[in-house]
Each structure stands twice: as structure tokens, then as C-alpha cells.
């Protein structure tokens, strides 16, 4: 009986709770439907928004057709200075690491032994010249007496041979004097070329001499007690020509005929750059080697540079640009505008209705940040250079900035 009395109350509670649940479900369904509609509208708004891009105009200009490679700077002349006489270094008359001029004195080797040898040779010459004069006077007297039959003809003829012998002795003496004079001059070691002197390889007081003079030099050191370390046959200093200077480099043999043809018309321009892209100097192609390297399939070439400011240094590696020809009035765009696809390269142009259009192009050369377009563009088109990765045909765009096409000198060779 007690449970029966409570049943109507429970039914009332259950009914009220059920109505509340139904109401909550209806509200939730309406809210969800409203959210779906709002989300769709938002997506439509995003889809219809213009994509911001950066653009430039395809431009016609002259672009060099060049070959880019690595080269090595080399002196046209490089001389290792070695002594030609044996002796101790008395003076060093230049500053290592500085420029020297042709004929400038660099070292003075002790000249006293050579001066003494010259004096001795001159004395011997004077003595033998006196003997010759006496023999000639006797010959004249003997010939006169022979004509008068006062002496035998044989005696006069013998005197002719004596004069000839004395003349030979005088000639030898004269040669000895010239040799002694030359050795004395060799004590003054001079620069055979103009250039930059390297580090000093001998010291003041060192005993130096030409190759093969070791035995004589050692004996001189022992007997005379000359100070300094012997440096027989050693290089004293090296001089490298700096102005003008060579840059040697190799180019593929496939480009040889093209280079030869254009080089015949006028020497081709060659630019030398540092490893960080700085232009060091401009030169001209001077030498094309006479054969192809069969191991590498390349041809060695050398360009001459004035090197007025000595920016090029012997032994330095530089990037070389050989300008083979000029591509005249070609269409160019920034390289960043060109994209690669399954069907080749393409760019996005901006149509008059501000919508993007994909256009296939053929890139025939690249130079610095510039791509040369062979087919696909005629010049004057507005090209997307940044933001093109989110574009497709017909996408509406908004140009946020414009750029210009550079005219640099760095870059890759023609393709």
C-alpha cells in the first residue's frame, strides 16, 4: 500500500526529466546546425579571398653567354734567384715581400777574391802583351835581315810562329780577364725581372754558391774561416711577376669550336671572382692549349689580367667567367619565378583580371638571379616571383609588392 501511494509522484518526476532531456537535445541540434552553416560560409569566404603575391615584369635585355669554372692564378714569370759565384753574403739590399724592379741589386757576395783574380788576370795580360810586342819587333828585324841574306830564311820563318804563339797567349789572357770581370759582376746579384720578392731563404753571412760548388765552398770555409752557414746550390729568394698575371682554367672540349670562332674575331673577355663572389679583375683570353686533355676531356686556357691593384695572387683559386658571346634582346625573369613540374618548367603570369595563369617556359640560360626564357614568354608579362606555391590556374591574386630583374655579372653558364 505504501509503494502504491508513491507511484504517481515518481511518474511525475520521470515525465519532467524526459521533457528536459528532449529540450536539451533540440537546442543542441539547432546549435550544431547553426555551426555547420557558419563554418561553410567561413570556408567560402576564405576560398574566395585573393592570394597575396610578389610580382615583376618579364624584361628583354642583353645577357652574356658565359662559361663558369675554377681557375688558378699564375705568374707569367717566376724566377728562383741562385748565386753564380761562391762566397759569403755581405749585404742584403731589398725588403722581403716587397716589389723589386728589374736590374735592382738584391745581394752582395764578398767581391774581394774576385777583384784579386781580376787584377791578376789583367797583370798577366799586360805581361804577355809585352812579350808579344817584343816578338813582333824581332820578326820585323828578322824579315829585313832575311831580305839582305844576312840570316837564314828559316830563322825569320820561326819568328813568325813565335809571334803567333804569343798572340794566342794574349788572347787567352784577355779571356781570363773577361771571365774574372764577369765573376766580379756576379757578386752583385740583381733581379732579372720586376715582381714581388718572396721570403728570404738565406741569411747575412751565409756562404752561398752555384750548384756543384760544394767541395770548393767547403774548402774555402775551412781555410778562410768565413762565418755563416753554407748554402751551396740553394735558392736565395724567389721573385714572381705580378703585373700582368695569368689565370689558368679548363673548359669542356664541347665548347672549344665556339670559343675558337669568337676568339678569332676579338679576344674574349674573362672575369675573375673571389670565392665569395667579389669581382677581382677583368682580363682577356690569351692562350688556348694545343691539345685536349684525354683524361678530363677539357682544354687548358690562360687569360691575361693587368692586375693593377694586385688583387690576384699567384697560387690563388678564383672563379672564372669566360664570356663567349652576348645573348641579344632575350626575355628574362628572376630565377625564383621559374618552377619545375612533371611537364617541364613553368611560371605564373597575372592576367588582366588579376587571376593567375600557369604558362610553360623553356629556360635556355641562367645568369646570376636571372633566367633567360627561350619559349613561352614574349616580354612585358607580369610574373609571380613569390607566393606561387599556393597558386593554381584561375586563382585570384593580390600583388603586395613588385621587384626588378637584376643585371649582375655572377652566374651559371648557358645551358
C-alpha positions as CSV (number, residue, x, y, z in Angstrom):
1,X,0.0,0.0,0.0
2,X,2.8,2.4,0.7
3,X,4.6,1.7,-2.6
4,X,1.3,2.3,-4.5
5,X,0.9,5.7,-2.9
6,X,4.4,6.8,-4.1
7,X,3.9,5.7,-7.8
8,X,2.1,8.9,-9.1
9,X,4.9,11.1,-7.8
10,X,7.6,9.1,-9.4
11,X,5.8,9.1,-12.7
12,X,5.6,12.9,-12.5
13,X,9.4,13.1,-11.9
14,X,10.2,10.8,-14.8
15,X,8.0,12.8,-17.1
16,X,9.5,16.1,-16.1
17,X,13.1,14.7,-16.6
18,X,12.2,13.3,-20.0
19,X,10.9,16.6,-21.2
20,X,14.0,18.4,-20.1
21,X,16.3,15.9,-21.9
22,X,14.2,16.4,-25.1
23,X,14.6,20.1,-24.8
24,X,18.3,19.9,-24.4
25,X,18.6,17.7,-27.5
26,X,16.7,20.1,-29.6
27,X,18.9,23.0,-28.5
28,X,22.0,21.0,-29.2
29,X,20.8,20.0,-32.7
30,X,20.0,23.6,-33.6
31,X,23.3,24.9,-32.3
32,X,25.2,22.2,-34.3
33,X,23.2,23.1,-37.5
34,X,24.0,26.7,-37.0
35,X,27.7,26.0,-36.5
36,X,27.8,23.9,-39.7
37,X,26.2,26.7,-41.7
38,X,28.5,29.3,-40.3
39,X,31.6,27.1,-40.9
40,X,30.6,26.6,-44.6
41,X,30.2,30.4,-45.0
42,X,33.7,30.9,-43.5
43,X,35.3,28.4,-45.8
44,X,33.6,30.0,-48.7
45,X,34.9,33.4,-47.6
46,X,38.5,32.0,-47.3
47,X,38.2,30.3,-50.6
48,X,37.1,33.5,-52.3
49,X,39.9,35.6,-50.7
50,X,42.8,36.8,-53.1
51,X,46.2,35.3,-52.5
52,X,48.9,37.9,-51.8
53,X,52.0,37.6,-54.1
54,X,55.1,39.5,-55.2
55,X,55.4,40.2,-58.9
56,X,57.8,41.6,-61.6
57,X,57.7,42.2,-65.3
58,X,59.4,39.9,-67.8
59,X,62.1,42.1,-69.4
60,X,64.1,41.9,-72.6
61,X,67.8,42.6,-72.2
62,X,71.3,41.5,-73.4
63,X,72.7,38.7,-71.3
64,X,76.2,37.3,-71.6
65,X,76.6,33.7,-72.7
66,X,79.4,32.5,-70.4
67,X,81.3,29.5,-69.2
68,X,81.9,29.4,-65.4
69,X,84.7,27.4,-64.0
70,X,87.5,27.4,-61.4
71,X,90.9,28.8,-62.3
72,X,94.4,29.2,-60.7
73,X,96.4,32.4,-60.7
74,X,99.9,32.0,-62.1
75,X,102.8,34.4,-62.6
76,X,103.8,34.9,-66.2
77,X,107.4,34.8,-65.0
78,X,108.7,33.3,-61.7
79,X,112.4,33.2,-61.0
80,X,114.3,31.4,-58.3
81,X,117.4,33.5,-57.6
82,X,120.6,31.4,-57.2
83,X,124.2,32.6,-56.9
84,X,126.6,32.1,-59.8
85,X,129.8,32.5,-57.7
86,X,130.8,31.2,-54.4
87,X,131.2,33.5,-51.4
88,X,129.8,34.9,-48.2
89,X,126.8,37.2,-48.4
90,X,127.9,40.7,-47.3
91,X,124.7,42.7,-47.9
92,X,121.0,42.1,-48.4
93,X,119.7,45.1,-50.3
94,X,116.0,44.6,-50.5
95,X,113.0,44.0,-48.3
96,X,111.5,40.5,-48.5
97,X,107.8,40.5,-49.5
98,X,108.1,43.8,-51.4
99,X,108.2,44.7,-55.1
100,X,111.6,44.9,-56.8
101,X,112.4,46.2,-60.2
102,X,114.4,44.5,-63.0
103,X,118.1,45.2,-62.5
104,X,117.8,46.2,-58.8
105,X,120.6,44.8,-56.7
106,X,119.4,42.2,-54.2
107,X,122.5,40.7,-52.6
108,X,126.2,41.5,-52.5
109,X,128.5,38.4,-52.3
110,X,132.1,39.2,-51.0
111,X,133.8,40.6,-54.1
112,X,137.4,40.7,-52.8
113,X,138.6,37.3,-54.0
114,X,137.1,38.1,-57.5
115,X,138.6,41.5,-57.6
116,X,142.0,40.0,-56.8
117,X,141.5,37.4,-59.6
118,X,140.7,40.2,-62.0
119,X,143.8,42.1,-61.1
120,X,145.9,39.0,-61.5
121,X,144.4,38.3,-64.9
122,X,145.0,41.9,-66.0
123,X,148.6,41.7,-64.9
124,X,149.2,38.5,-66.8
125,X,147.6,40.1,-69.9
126,X,149.9,43.1,-69.6
127,X,153.0,40.8,-69.3
128,X,152.1,38.7,-72.3
129,X,151.2,41.7,-74.4
130,X,154.8,42.9,-73.8
131,X,156.2,39.6,-74.8
132,X,154.1,39.7,-78.0
133,X,155.4,43.2,-78.8
134,X,158.9,42.1,-78.4
135,X,158.3,39.1,-80.7
136,X,156.8,41.3,-83.3
137,X,159.7,43.6,-83.2
138,X,162.1,40.7,-83.7
139,X,160.0,39.4,-86.5
140,X,160.3,42.8,-88.3
141,X,164.1,42.8,-87.9
142,X,164.5,39.2,-89.0
143,X,162.5,39.7,-92.1
144,X,164.7,42.7,-93.0
145,X,167.8,40.7,-92.5
146,X,166.5,37.8,-94.4
147,X,165.9,40.0,-97.4
148,X,169.6,41.1,-97.2
149,X,170.6,37.4,-96.9
150,X,172.2,38.3,-93.5
151,X,170.3,35.5,-91.7
152,X,168.8,32.2,-92.8
153,X,165.2,32.3,-94.1
154,X,164.3,29.6,-91.6
155,X,165.1,31.9,-88.7
156,X,162.7,34.5,-90.0
157,X,160.0,31.9,-90.5
158,X,160.5,30.5,-87.0
159,X,159.9,34.0,-85.6
160,X,156.6,34.2,-87.4
161,X,155.5,31.1,-85.4
162,X,156.7,32.7,-82.2
163,X,154.6,35.8,-82.8
164,X,151.5,33.6,-83.5
165,X,152.1,31.7,-80.2
166,X,152.4,34.9,-78.3
167,X,149.2,36.2,-79.9
168,X,147.4,33.1,-78.7
169,X,148.7,33.6,-75.2
170,X,147.5,37.2,-75.2
171,X,144.0,36.0,-76.4
172,X,143.8,33.5,-73.5
173,X,144.8,36.3,-71.1
174,X,142.1,38.5,-72.5
175,X,139.5,35.8,-72.0
176,X,140.7,35.3,-68.4
177,X,140.3,39.0,-67.8
178,X,136.7,38.9,-69.1
179,X,135.9,35.8,-67.0
180,X,137.3,37.5,-63.9
181,X,135.3,40.6,-64.7
182,X,132.2,38.6,-65.2
183,X,132.7,36.8,-61.8
184,X,133.1,40.1,-60.1
185,X,129.9,41.3,-61.6
186,X,128.2,38.1,-60.4
187,X,129.0,39.2,-56.9
188,X,126.2,41.8,-57.4
189,X,123.1,39.6,-57.5
190,X,120.4,41.6,-59.3
191,X,116.7,41.0,-60.1
192,X,116.3,39.6,-63.6
193,X,112.6,40.6,-63.7
194,X,110.3,43.0,-62.0
195,X,107.9,41.5,-59.4
196,X,107.3,40.7,-55.8
197,X,110.1,39.1,-53.8
198,X,109.2,36.2,-51.5
199,X,110.6,35.3,-48.2
200,X,114.3,35.3,-47.6
201,X,115.8,31.8,-47.8
202,X,119.4,32.7,-46.8
203,X,120.9,35.0,-44.1
204,X,123.5,37.6,-44.0
205,X,126.9,35.9,-43.7
206,X,125.8,32.6,-45.3
207,X,128.3,31.0,-47.7
208,X,126.5,30.6,-51.0
209,X,127.4,29.2,-54.3
210,X,126.1,27.7,-57.6
211,X,125.1,24.0,-57.7
212,X,128.1,21.7,-57.9
213,X,130.3,24.1,-55.9
214,X,130.0,22.2,-52.6
215,X,133.6,20.9,-52.5
216,X,135.2,24.2,-53.3
217,X,132.9,26.1,-51.0
218,X,133.7,23.8,-48.1
219,X,137.4,24.1,-48.6
220,X,137.1,27.9,-48.7
221,X,135.2,27.8,-45.4
222,X,137.8,25.7,-43.8
223,X,140.8,27.7,-44.9
224,X,139.4,31.2,-44.6
225,X,137.2,30.7,-41.5
226,X,134.3,32.6,-43.2
227,X,131.3,32.8,-40.9
228,X,127.8,31.7,-41.8
229,X,126.2,28.5,-42.8
230,X,126.9,27.1,-46.2
231,X,124.0,27.2,-48.7
232,X,125.6,25.9,-51.8
233,X,123.2,25.5,-54.7
234,X,120.3,26.8,-52.6
235,X,117.7,29.4,-53.8
236,X,118.2,32.7,-52.1
237,X,114.8,34.2,-52.9
238,X,112.0,33.8,-55.4
239,X,110.6,36.7,-57.5
240,X,107.1,36.4,-59.0
241,X,105.8,38.7,-61.7
242,X,102.6,40.3,-60.5
243,X,101.7,42.7,-63.4
244,X,100.4,41.4,-65.7
245,X,99.5,37.9,-64.5
246,X,97.9,34.7,-65.8
247,X,94.8,32.9,-64.7
248,X,94.7,29.2,-66.0
249,X,91.5,27.3,-66.3
250,X,89.9,24.3,-68.1
251,X,86.8,24.3,-70.3
252,X,84.9,21.4,-71.7
253,X,86.1,20.3,-75.2
254,X,82.5,20.6,-76.5
255,X,82.8,24.4,-76.2
256,X,86.2,24.6,-78.0
257,X,85.0,25.3,-81.5
258,X,82.7,28.0,-80.3
259,X,85.4,29.7,-78.3
260,X,87.9,29.5,-81.2
261,X,85.4,31.1,-83.6
262,X,84.7,34.0,-81.3
263,X,88.3,34.4,-80.2
264,X,89.3,34.9,-83.8
265,X,87.1,37.9,-84.1
266,X,88.4,39.5,-80.9
267,X,90.0,38.4,-77.6
268,X,87.2,37.1,-75.3
269,X,86.5,38.8,-72.0
270,X,87.4,36.8,-68.9
271,X,86.3,37.9,-65.4
272,X,87.9,36.7,-62.2
273,X,85.9,36.5,-59.0
274,X,86.8,35.6,-55.4
275,X,85.2,32.6,-53.7
276,X,82.7,35.0,-52.1
277,X,81.6,36.5,-55.5
278,X,83.6,39.7,-55.5
279,X,84.9,40.8,-58.9
280,X,88.7,40.9,-58.7
281,X,89.7,41.9,-62.2
282,X,88.8,41.8,-65.9
283,X,91.1,40.3,-68.5
284,X,91.3,38.8,-72.0
285,X,91.7,35.2,-73.2
286,X,95.3,34.9,-74.4
287,X,96.2,31.2,-74.8
288,X,94.3,28.2,-75.9
289,X,96.3,25.0,-75.4
290,X,97.2,22.9,-78.5
291,X,95.6,19.7,-77.3
292,X,92.7,18.3,-75.3
293,X,93.4,16.5,-72.0
294,X,92.3,13.0,-72.7
295,X,91.8,12.2,-69.0
296,X,89.3,15.0,-68.4
297,X,88.0,16.0,-71.8
298,X,88.9,19.6,-71.2
299,X,91.2,22.2,-72.8
300,X,93.6,24.3,-70.8
301,X,93.3,28.1,-71.4
302,X,95.0,31.1,-70.0
303,X,93.8,34.7,-69.6
304,X,95.9,37.8,-69.0
305,X,95.0,40.3,-66.4
306,X,96.6,43.7,-65.8
307,X,96.2,43.2,-62.0
308,X,96.9,46.9,-61.4
309,X,95.9,46.7,-57.7
310,X,97.4,43.2,-57.3
311,X,94.1,41.7,-56.3
312,X,95.1,38.4,-58.0
313,X,97.8,36.5,-56.1
314,X,99.9,33.6,-57.5
315,X,98.5,30.2,-56.5
316,X,95.1,31.6,-55.6
317,X,91.9,29.8,-56.7
318,X,89.4,32.0,-58.4
319,X,86.1,31.6,-60.1
320,X,86.4,32.4,-63.8
321,X,83.7,33.6,-66.2
322,X,84.6,33.3,-69.8
323,X,82.2,35.5,-71.8
324,X,81.8,33.6,-75.1
325,X,79.1,35.8,-76.6
326,X,76.1,38.0,-75.8
327,X,72.5,36.8,-76.0
328,X,70.9,39.9,-77.6
329,X,67.4,41.1,-76.6
330,X,66.3,38.0,-74.8
331,X,63.4,37.6,-72.4
332,X,64.5,37.4,-68.8
333,X,62.7,36.7,-65.5
334,X,64.0,36.1,-61.9
335,X,65.1,32.5,-61.4
336,X,62.9,32.3,-58.4
337,X,59.9,32.7,-60.6
338,X,60.6,29.5,-62.6
339,X,59.1,26.4,-61.1
340,X,59.7,22.7,-62.1
341,X,56.8,20.5,-63.0
342,X,56.2,17.0,-64.4
343,X,55.9,18.5,-67.9
344,X,58.9,20.9,-67.6
345,X,59.5,24.4,-66.3
346,X,56.7,26.9,-65.9
347,X,55.8,30.3,-64.4
348,X,52.6,32.0,-63.2
349,X,51.6,35.1,-65.0
350,X,49.0,37.6,-63.7
351,X,46.2,38.1,-66.2
352,X,44.4,41.5,-66.6
353,X,41.5,40.1,-64.4
354,X,44.1,39.6,-61.5
355,X,44.0,35.8,-61.8
356,X,47.0,33.5,-62.0
357,X,47.7,31.6,-65.2
358,X,50.3,28.8,-65.5
359,X,52.5,29.1,-68.6
360,X,55.1,26.5,-69.7
361,X,58.5,28.0,-70.5
362,X,61.9,26.9,-71.8
363,X,64.9,28.2,-69.8
364,X,67.9,28.5,-72.2
365,X,70.4,30.1,-69.8
366,X,70.9,31.3,-66.2
367,X,73.0,34.2,-65.1
368,X,73.1,35.5,-61.5
369,X,69.4,35.6,-60.4
370,X,68.2,35.9,-64.0
371,X,66.7,33.1,-66.1
372,X,66.7,33.5,-69.9
373,X,63.4,32.3,-71.4
374,X,63.6,30.8,-74.9
375,X,59.9,30.0,-75.4
376,X,56.7,30.8,-73.5
377,X,57.0,34.5,-72.9
378,X,57.4,37.5,-75.2
379,X,58.3,40.1,-72.6
380,X,56.1,42.6,-70.7
381,X,54.1,39.9,-68.9
382,X,53.5,40.3,-65.1
383,X,55.2,37.3,-63.5
384,X,54.7,36.0,-59.9
385,X,58.0,35.8,-58.1
386,X,56.9,34.9,-54.6
387,X,53.8,33.2,-53.3
388,X,53.4,31.0,-56.4
389,X,53.4,27.7,-54.4
390,X,49.8,28.2,-53.3
391,X,48.5,29.1,-56.7
392,X,46.7,27.3,-59.4
393,X,45.1,28.3,-62.7
394,X,42.4,30.8,-62.1
395,X,43.4,31.7,-58.5
396,X,42.7,35.3,-57.7
397,X,45.9,37.1,-56.6
398,X,46.7,40.4,-54.9
399,X,50.1,42.0,-55.7
400,X,51.6,43.1,-52.4
401,X,55.0,44.2,-53.8
402,X,56.9,44.4,-57.1
403,X,60.6,43.7,-57.8
404,X,63.0,44.4,-60.6
405,X,65.2,42.0,-62.6
406,X,68.9,42.3,-61.7
407,X,71.7,42.8,-64.3
408,X,74.5,41.1,-62.3
409,X,77.8,39.6,-63.5
410,X,77.7,36.4,-61.4
411,X,76.0,33.2,-62.5
412,X,76.0,30.0,-64.3
413,X,76.9,29.3,-67.9
414,X,74.4,29.0,-70.7
415,X,72.5,25.7,-70.7
